[in-house]
Amino acid sequence: MVLEKVSTEADKKLRDYELVLIISPRLSDEEAEVAINNVSRYITNGEGTITEIVKWGKRKLAYPIKDFTEANYVLVKFQLGPALDKGLEAQLRISEEILRHLLVRVGN
């Protein structure tokens, strides 16, 4: 994962985010934990802080995604500089373990 340099003082201010991950049900519990740790590592390497990780467990999907009808859901609450959120989304898009994700900025 490549981190971008933060250039201005305004970009150094951390913003609150919530991230919902839908992780492939083919992964074992250990492999799913590795996928979550990779996301956590990207956030902390970008000088962000993780405030909470909630594992919702395996849930039925509203519609099939890549022929799966259920998947593991994880909610991650964290703070990250605004310059790095696009990089995080890019990494999530290319990840084979993560079927879908939703990154939402909370607050201002």
C-alpha positions in Angstrom: 0.0 0.0 0.0 1.3 3.4 -1.0 0.6 6.3 1.3 0.4 9.8 -0.1 2.3 12.7 1.5 0.2 15.2 3.4 1.0 18.6 2.1 -0.9 21.3 4.0 -1.9 21.9 7.6 -5.6 21.6 6.7 -4.9 18.1 5.4 -3.3 17.0 8.7 -6.6 17.4 10.6 -8.2 14.0 11.3 -11.7 13.4 10.2 -14.1 10.8 11.6 -15.2 7.9 9.3 -17.2 4.8 9.5 -16.4 1.9 7.2 -18.6 -1.2 6.7 -16.8 -4.1 5.1 -18.5 -7.1 3.5 -15.9 -9.9 3.6 -16.1 -13.1 1.5 -17.6 -16.0 3.4 -15.0 -18.3 1.8 -12.4 -16.9 4.2 -11.7 -18.7 7.4 -11.9 -16.7 10.6 -8.1 -16.3 10.6 -8.1 -15.1 7.0 -10.9 -12.6 7.7 -9.0 -11.3 10.7 -5.9 -10.8 8.4 -8.1 -8.8 5.9 -9.4 -6.6 8.8 -5.8 -6.2 10.1 -4.7 -5.0 6.6 -7.3 -2.3 6.7 -6.4 -1.3 10.2 -2.7 -1.2 9.3 -3.4 1.1 6.4 -5.3 3.5 8.7 -2.6 3.5 11.4 0.3 3.8 8.9 -1.4 6.9 7.6 -1.3 8.4 11.2 -5.0 7.6 11.7 -6.5 6.1 14.8 -9.1 3.3 15.1 -11.7 3.9 17.7 -13.8 0.8 17.3 -14.1 -2.4 15.4 -17.4 -4.3 15.6 -17.7 -7.7 14.0 -21.4 -8.3 13.1 -20.7 -11.8 11.9 -22.1 -13.7 9.0 -25.3 -12.2 7.6 -27.5 -12.9 4.6 -27.0 -10.5 1.7 -30.0 -8.6 0.3 -28.9 -9.7 -3.2 -26.2 -12.1 -4.4 -22.7 -10.6 -4.8 -20.3 -12.7 -6.9 -22.6 -15.7 -6.4 -22.5 -15.4 -2.6 -25.8 -15.1 -0.6 -24.2 -14.4 2.7 -21.0 -12.7 3.9 -19.2 -11.5 7.0 -19.9 -7.9 8.0 -17.5 -5.6 10.0 -17.9 -2.0 11.1 -14.7 0.0 11.6 -14.9 3.5 13.2 -11.7 5.5 12.8 -10.1 8.9 12.3 -7.9 9.6 9.2 -6.6 12.6 7.3 -8.7 13.6 4.3 -5.8 13.1 1.9 -5.7 9.4 2.6 -9.4 8.4 2.3 -9.2 8.0 -1.5 -6.2 5.8 -1.1 -8.0 3.6 1.4 -11.0 3.3 -1.0 -8.7 2.3 -3.8 -7.1 -0.4 -1.7 -10.5 -1.7 -0.7 -11.7 -1.8 -4.4 -8.8 -4.0 -5.5 -9.0 -6.4 -2.5 -10.3 -9.8 -3.5 -11.3 -10.6 0.1 -13.6 -7.7 0.4 -16.8 -8.0 -1.7 -18.2 -4.6 -1.0 -17.4 -1.6 1.3 -19.1 1.6 2.3 -16.9 4.5 3.6 -18.8 7.4 5.2 -17.4 10.6 6.7 -19.1 11.3 10.0 -19.8 14.8 11.2 -18.4 18.0 9.6 
